[in-house]
Amino acid sequence: MPTHKPGKIQNGQDGLAFANALRDCLGCGLAEVDLESGSITFNGEAAEMLELGSASGRKVPLDSLPAPLGEAIRECAGGTASIARTRRIGAIARIVEVQLPKHGSVTLGLEEFELPRQTARLLAIRDLTPLRRMEQKIWRLDRLANLGTLSASMAHEIKNALVAGKTFIDLLLERHKDAELVDIVRREIGRIDSIVSRMLSFVGQAKPAYAPVNLHASLEHSLRLAQPQLESKAIVLTRSFLAAPEMVEGDGHELQQAFVNLFLNALEAMGPNGTLAVATERIDTSATTNGAQGVSTPQLLVTIKDSGPGIAPANMEQLFEAFFTTKPSGTGLGLSITQRIIHEHRGEIEVESQVGEGTTFRITLPGLG
């Protein structure tokens, strides 16, 4: 039997062989359907797969099964008009989605075999849920690859347009007397230029430029950018900046992008008259080696808490996944980009939320000094 080096798929045939091998490794259960009595007998693997452990080895009525599964088994074993075939995976002709108490939504594949007794059928039942999840991950990776190609083209075009726009805006700002506005506009133009220069960083092809960054100044500037949304919804903003010293090593534009994403997410989630609390503190931790006290490693903790509706438990695991969003017009990239930025800065981001009680994001970053 030919062998291939692991980790590298040589061509399309190898990819097909891999998919078939994966399918064959998926768990398979067996069940005998008695068409005359309308009952079914599961072996141990099938009963465990369907969370029917007590039914292993004994006949149970088809009517006692979850409705979609019972209907699919009748049509598969009974030879009636087939159910909707949305996809064929190898020899599996029928696929059904079933809701189970413990495992939630699972995808099952049914395959029929004839038995000598005409009123009986043997069914092979496969759990295709892992394969479906792998398909979704491959689909996301494909979208990310396309996003990287699109980003390269967009970055080139936007950067060319910025050259002319920046020159014109600089001339206007020289005649404007509002020093604070001038500073904000120039800083934002610089941020746009920095973002388009690193649009490919999302797929890991660029690294941020590290320098000392004042954490509190970065948070204040990010809050100023969110000021229109704060005012339009009459959101109460509270600050508690206690971290001192407040310097971190990082890329100021990237950190600002991460904070703005979190602020805008919170503001979009909240209704009028909500509250947004932003706090910082210094956490001193000490490393130990063989029982001896090590060098102090200070961490700066940023806490962003809103009074919004909270996040459903079913969405928590997918919260930082690319393209996952619950917003009708959302892109699903904001929190994924935010997580990447924090991780590139050797930090961590955690989220805690309860439905009806708001959401809290906690970011830890290595401090300086």
C-alpha positions as CSV (number, residue, x, y, z in Angstrom):
1,M,0.0,0.0,0.0
2,P,1.5,3.4,-1.0
3,T,2.5,5.7,1.8
4,H,2.7,9.5,1.8
5,K,4.6,11.9,4.1
6,P,2.3,13.1,6.9
7,G,1.0,16.7,6.9
8,K,1.1,17.1,3.1
9,I,-1.7,16.2,0.6
10,Q,-0.1,15.5,-2.7
11,N,-3.1,16.0,-5.1
12,G,-6.8,15.7,-5.4
13,Q,-6.8,11.9,-5.3
14,D,-4.9,12.0,-2.0
15,G,-7.4,14.5,-0.6
16,L,-10.3,12.1,-1.6
17,A,-8.5,9.2,0.0
18,F,-8.1,11.2,3.2
19,A,-11.8,12.1,3.3
20,N,-12.7,8.5,2.8
21,A,-10.4,7.3,5.5
22,L,-11.8,9.9,7.9
23,R,-15.3,8.8,7.1
24,D,-14.4,5.1,7.8
25,C,-12.9,6.1,11.1
26,L,-16.1,7.8,12.3
27,G,-18.1,5.9,14.9
28,C,-20.7,3.5,13.4
29,G,-23.7,1.9,15.2
30,L,-26.0,-0.8,14.0
31,A,-29.8,-1.1,14.3
32,E,-32.3,-3.7,13.1
33,V,-35.7,-2.4,12.0
34,D,-38.7,-4.6,12.3
35,L,-41.1,-3.2,9.7
36,E,-43.9,-5.5,10.8
37,S,-44.0,-4.4,14.4
38,G,-42.7,-0.8,13.8
39,S,-39.9,-1.3,16.3
40,I,-36.1,-1.0,16.2
41,T,-33.2,-2.7,18.1
42,F,-30.0,-0.8,18.7
43,N,-26.6,-2.3,19.4
44,G,-24.5,-0.7,22.2
45,E,-22.7,1.8,19.8
46,A,-25.9,3.1,18.3
47,A,-27.7,3.4,21.6
48,E,-24.8,5.4,23.1
49,M,-24.6,7.6,20.0
50,L,-28.3,8.4,20.3
51,E,-28.1,8.8,24.1
52,L,-30.4,5.7,24.5
53,G,-28.2,3.6,26.6
54,S,-31.1,1.9,28.4
55,A,-32.5,0.8,25.0
56,S,-29.3,-1.2,24.0
57,G,-30.2,-4.8,22.8
58,R,-34.0,-4.5,23.2
59,K,-36.8,-3.5,20.9
60,V,-38.2,0.0,21.2
61,P,-41.1,1.6,19.2
62,L,-40.0,3.8,16.3
63,D,-42.6,6.4,17.7
64,S,-40.5,6.7,20.8
65,L,-37.5,8.2,18.9
66,P,-37.0,11.9,18.1
67,A,-39.5,12.7,15.3
68,P,-36.9,13.5,12.5
69,L,-34.9,10.3,13.3
70,G,-38.0,8.1,13.4
71,E,-39.3,9.5,10.1
72,A,-35.9,9.1,8.4
73,I,-35.6,5.5,9.6
74,R,-39.1,4.6,8.4
75,E,-38.4,6.0,4.9
76,C,-34.9,4.5,4.7
77,A,-35.8,1.0,5.9
78,G,-39.3,1.0,4.4
79,G,-38.1,1.8,0.9
80,T,-40.6,4.7,0.5
81,A,-39.8,8.0,-1.3
82,S,-36.5,9.2,0.1
83,I,-36.2,12.2,2.3
84,A,-34.5,15.3,1.1
85,R,-30.9,14.4,0.1
86,T,-29.0,17.6,0.7
87,R,-25.6,15.8,0.4
88,R,-24.2,12.4,-0.2
89,I,-21.1,11.3,1.8
90,G,-19.7,8.1,0.4
91,A,-22.3,5.3,0.6
92,I,-24.5,7.3,3.0
93,A,-27.6,8.2,1.2
94,R,-29.7,9.8,3.9
95,I,-28.7,12.5,6.4
96,V,-30.8,13.7,9.3
97,E,-30.3,16.4,11.9
98,V,-31.3,15.4,15.4
99,Q,-31.5,17.3,18.7
100,L,-30.1,15.3,21.6
101,P,-30.4,16.3,25.3
102,K,-26.6,16.2,26.1
103,H,-24.9,16.8,22.7
104,G,-27.4,19.2,21.2
105,S,-27.7,19.2,17.4
106,V,-26.0,16.2,15.8
107,T,-25.8,15.1,12.1
108,L,-26.5,11.4,11.5
109,G,-26.0,9.4,8.3
110,L,-28.2,6.3,7.6
111,E,-27.3,3.4,5.3
112,E,-29.6,0.5,4.6
113,F,-28.8,-3.2,4.2
114,E,-31.2,-6.0,3.3
115,L,-31.7,-9.0,5.6
116,P,-32.9,-12.5,4.7
117,R,-36.1,-11.7,6.5
118,Q,-38.1,-9.4,4.2
119,T,-39.8,-7.6,7.0
120,A,-36.5,-6.5,8.6
121,R,-33.7,-4.1,7.6
122,L,-30.3,-3.5,9.0
123,L,-29.2,0.2,9.4
124,A,-25.7,1.5,9.8
125,I,-25.8,4.8,11.7
126,R,-22.8,7.2,11.6
127,D,-22.2,10.3,13.5
128,L,-21.2,12.8,10.9
129,T,-21.1,15.8,13.3
130,P,-17.2,15.9,13.4
131,L,-17.0,15.9,9.6
132,R,-19.6,18.7,9.3
133,R,-17.6,20.7,11.8
134,M,-14.4,20.1,9.8
135,E,-16.2,21.3,6.7
136,Q,-17.2,24.5,8.4
137,K,-13.6,25.1,9.6
138,I,-12.3,24.5,6.0
139,W,-14.9,26.9,4.7
140,R,-13.7,29.6,7.2
141,L,-10.1,29.0,6.2
142,D,-11.1,29.5,2.6
143,R,-12.8,32.7,3.4
144,L,-9.7,33.9,5.3
145,A,-7.5,33.1,2.3
146,N,-9.8,35.1,0.0
147,L,-9.9,37.9,2.6
148,G,-6.1,38.1,2.5
149,T,-6.0,38.4,-1.3
150,L,-8.7,41.1,-1.2
151,S,-6.9,42.9,1.6
152,A,-3.7,43.2,-0.5
153,S,-5.6,44.8,-3.4
154,M,-7.5,47.1,-1.1
155,A,-4.5,48.2,0.8
156,H,-2.7,49.2,-2.4
157,E,-5.6,51.3,-3.7
158,I,-6.4,53.0,-0.4
159,K,-2.8,53.9,0.2
160,N,-2.6,55.6,-3.2
161,A,-5.7,57.6,-2.5
162,L,-4.4,58.6,1.0
163,V,-1.4,60.4,-0.5
164,A,-3.6,63.0,-2.3
165,G,-6.1,63.1,0.5
166,K,-3.5,63.6,3.3
167,T,-1.9,66.5,1.4
168,F,-5.3,68.3,1.0
169,I,-6.3,67.7,4.6
170,D,-2.9,69.0,5.9
171,L,-3.5,72.3,4.0
172,L,-7.0,72.6,5.6
173,L,-5.7,71.8,9.0
174,E,-3.1,74.6,8.8
175,R,-5.9,77.1,8.5
176,H,-7.9,75.6,11.3
177,K,-7.5,77.0,14.8
178,D,-8.9,74.1,16.9
179,A,-5.7,72.4,18.1
180,E,-7.5,69.4,19.6
181,L,-9.5,68.7,16.4
182,V,-6.3,69.1,14.3
183,D,-4.5,66.5,16.6
184,I,-7.4,64.1,16.3
185,V,-7.7,64.3,12.5
186,R,-4.0,63.9,11.9
187,R,-3.8,61.0,14.3
188,E,-6.7,59.3,12.6
189,I,-5.2,59.7,9.2
190,G,-2.0,58.1,10.5
191,R,-4.0,55.3,12.0
192,I,-5.8,54.6,8.7
193,D,-2.5,54.6,6.9
194,S,-1.1,52.2,9.5
195,I,-4.2,49.9,9.2
196,V,-4.1,49.6,5.4
197,S,-0.4,48.9,5.5
198,R,-1.0,45.9,7.8
199,M,-4.3,44.6,6.4
200,L,-2.6,41.3,5.8
201,S,-1.7,41.0,9.5
202,F,-5.0,39.2,10.1
203,V,-3.6,36.2,8.3
204,G,-0.3,36.4,10.2
205,Q,1.9,38.1,7.6
206,A,2.9,41.1,9.5
207,K,3.9,42.0,13.1
208,P,3.1,45.2,15.0
209,A,5.8,47.8,15.6
210,Y,6.5,47.8,19.3
211,A,7.3,50.9,21.3
212,P,6.3,52.3,24.8
213,V,2.6,53.1,24.8
214,N,0.6,55.0,27.4
215,L,-2.3,52.7,28.1
216,H,-4.5,55.4,29.6
217,A,-3.9,57.8,26.7
218,S,-4.8,55.1,24.3
219,L,-8.0,54.3,26.2
220,E,-8.9,58.0,26.3
221,H,-8.4,58.5,22.6
222,S,-10.5,55.4,21.8
223,L,-13.3,56.7,24.0
224,R,-13.2,60.1,22.2
225,L,-13.8,58.2,18.9
226,A,-16.8,56.5,20.5
227,Q,-18.2,59.8,21.9
228,P,-20.9,60.3,19.3
229,Q,-22.4,56.9,20.1
230,L,-22.1,57.6,23.8
231,E,-24.0,60.8,23.5
232,S,-26.7,59.6,21.0
233,K,-27.7,56.8,23.4
234,A,-27.2,58.9,26.6
235,I,-24.8,56.2,27.9
236,V,-23.3,56.9,31.3
237,L,-19.5,56.4,31.2
238,T,-17.4,55.8,34.3
239,R,-13.6,55.7,34.3
240,S,-11.4,54.2,37.0
241,F,-7.8,54.4,35.7
242,L,-5.7,53.2,38.7
243,A,-2.8,51.4,36.9
244,A,0.5,53.1,37.7
245,P,2.8,53.3,35.9
246,E,0.5,52.8,32.9
247,M,3.1,52.1,30.2
248,V,3.0,49.0,28.1
249,E,5.1,47.9,25.1
250,G,3.1,47.6,21.9
251,D,1.7,49.2,18.8
252,G,-0.4,52.2,19.7
253,H,-2.6,52.0,16.6
254,E,-3.3,48.3,17.0
255,L,-4.2,48.6,20.7
256,Q,-6.5,51.5,19.9
257,Q,-8.2,49.4,17.2
258,A,-8.8,46.7,19.8
259,F,-10.3,49.1,22.3
260,V,-12.5,50.8,19.8
261,N,-13.9,47.4,18.6
262,L,-14.8,46.5,22.2
263,F,-16.3,49.9,22.9
264,L,-18.5,49.9,19.8
265,N,-19.6,46.3,20.4
266,A,-20.7,47.4,23.9
267,L,-22.5,50.5,22.7
268,E,-24.3,48.6,19.9
269,A,-25.5,46.0,22.4
270,M,-26.9,48.5,24.9
271,G,-30.1,50.4,24.7
272,P,-30.5,54.1,25.7
273,N,-29.4,55.2,29.2
274,G,-27.1,52.2,29.7
275,T,-23.8,52.3,31.5
276,L,-20.2,51.6,30.3
277,A,-17.5,51.2,32.9
278,V,-13.8,51.2,31.9
279,A,-11.2,50.5,34.5
280,T,-7.5,49.7,34.8
281,E,-5.3,48.3,37.6
282,R,-1.8,47.0,38.0
283,I,-1.4,43.3,39.0
284,D,2.0,42.4,40.3
285,T,2.9,38.7,40.0
286,S,6.1,37.0,40.9
287,A,7.6,34.0,39.3
288,T,9.2,31.3,41.5
289,T,12.0,28.9,40.5
290,N,12.8,26.0,42.8
291,G,11.1,27.7,45.7
292,A,13.1,30.9,45.3
293,Q,11.3,34.2,44.6
294,G,11.8,35.3,41.0
295,V,11.6,38.6,39.1
296,S,8.4,40.6,39.4
297,T,6.3,40.5,36.2
298,P,3.8,43.3,36.4
299,Q,0.5,43.0,34.4
300,L,-1.9,45.8,33.5
301,L,-5.6,44.7,33.6
302,V,-8.2,46.6,31.5
303,T,-11.8,45.9,32.4
304,I,-14.6,46.9,30.0
305,K,-18.1,46.3,31.4
306,D,-21.5,47.1,29.8
307,S,-25.1,46.9,31.0
308,G,-26.3,45.3,27.8
309,P,-28.5,42.1,27.4
310,G,-25.5,39.8,27.7
311,I,-24.4,36.9,25.5
312,A,-26.3,33.7,25.1
313,P,-24.3,30.6,26.5
314,A,-24.6,28.9,23.1
315,N,-22.6,31.8,21.5
316,M,-19.8,32.0,24.0
317,E,-17.6,29.4,22.5
318,Q,-17.8,31.0,19.0
319,L,-17.5,34.5,20.2
320,F,-13.9,35.1,18.9
321,E,-14.3,33.0,15.7
322,A,-13.8,34.8,12.4
323,F,-17.1,35.6,10.6
324,F,-19.3,34.6,13.6
325,T,-21.8,37.3,14.3
326,T,-25.4,37.7,15.7
327,K,-25.8,41.1,14.1
328,P,-27.9,41.3,10.9
329,S,-25.3,43.4,9.1
330,G,-22.1,42.4,11.1
331,T,-19.0,41.0,9.5
332,G,-18.0,38.8,12.4
333,L,-14.4,40.1,12.3
334,G,-14.3,42.7,15.1
335,L,-13.7,40.4,18.1
336,S,-11.5,38.0,16.1
337,I,-9.2,40.9,15.2
338,T,-9.3,42.2,18.7
339,Q,-8.2,38.8,20.1
340,R,-5.4,38.6,17.6
341,I,-4.1,42.1,18.5
342,I,-4.1,41.2,22.2
343,H,-2.3,37.9,21.7
344,E,0.3,39.6,19.5
345,H,1.0,41.9,22.4
346,R,1.6,38.9,24.7
347,G,-1.7,39.5,26.4
348,E,-4.9,37.7,27.2
349,I,-8.5,38.5,26.7
350,E,-11.4,36.9,28.6
351,V,-15.1,37.4,28.6
352,E,-17.7,36.9,31.2
353,S,-21.4,37.3,30.5
354,Q,-24.9,36.4,31.8
355,V,-28.1,37.0,29.9
356,G,-29.8,40.1,31.2
357,E,-26.8,41.2,33.3
358,G,-24.4,42.6,30.8
359,T,-20.9,41.6,29.5
360,T,-17.4,42.1,30.9
361,F,-14.2,41.9,28.9
362,R,-10.9,41.6,30.8
363,I,-7.6,42.3,29.0
364,T,-4.2,41.7,30.6
365,L,-1.1,43.2,29.0
366,P,2.6,43.0,30.2
367,G,3.5,46.3,31.9
368,L,6.7,48.4,31.7
369,G,8.5,49.6,34.7
